Amino acid sequence: MQLQKVQLACQTDRTLLSPSVKLKSDILDALASEIIKYKAYPSSADCDVAAALVRKHRCLREKGSVSGYYGWKISLKYKTENYRTKLMNIGCSELNIISHKRKGSMGSHNQVKRPRKAEVNYYPDYPLGETKDTLEKQRIALLSEMTKRNNKQVIKAQMDRTFAHRRHEVFEDLPFILEFKKRWPALFTEREVSAEFSRITTVPLVSKFMGQLDQFSAQLLKIFKKKGGTGAQKITSILSVMDQNATRKKT
């Protein structure tokens, strides 16, 4: 309410707000909670969301600051660190494994990888009401479903339910690929490779890949044409067919 009143005043006479400690803390809490949803360890660039804050609410611009938001950015960094600590203390799986504070031996600290930029669901908690044992039973049932025909939707639904169990297994047990394939054969089908990518990143794999392929196709063709040896002959024959098809479409 206070922010709205000052915002209206700022639009008429450019009044700047000196927020109280509580108001500033509430604003930073809201920003930090949203950032943590997408990235547990935001970069300095991620904290530039403070710039968007003062653009939307010009009354929050800092007096004497060139950018108008530098102090907000620094405060936001500290707030996200505090928010992350709170989540670790209440048992957030992803943050606990990254900070290497989980119970038991997890190997050297260098083996514990932080999530990459797009890995939204890097190390999810078990679904409400589920445990490692209940999800293991579902994994075993999934093996039976793999032997049935025309069962893709059932398999996808069970793969969705056991997603957290699979991710915990990857990071806690560090299984070999052959062992992991025996336990999760559905994951190694074309359909589920794409689905798992979407579960982890929330990005559709095929459309994303094809879009990037279109973007770099010209550069890739140049590289292919420079290739020598037997491979060059095969590539030349493929490219000639592509050129013929392109010519036919134009005519």
NORQUIWO-V731949 format. One record per helix or strand. SS is the DSSP state (alpha for helix, beta for strand). FROM is the first residue (numbers start at 1). LEN is the number of residues. If there is no record, write none. Layout:
ss->{SS	SS}
from->{FROM	FROM}
len->{LEN	LEN}
//
This chain:
ss->{alpha	alpha	alpha	alpha	alpha	alpha	alpha	alpha	alpha	alpha	alpha	alpha	alpha	alpha	alpha}
from->{2	21	46	58	70	93	109	132	152	163	177	185	190	205	229}
len->{12	18	11	3	20	6	3	14	10	11	7	4	12	22	22}
//
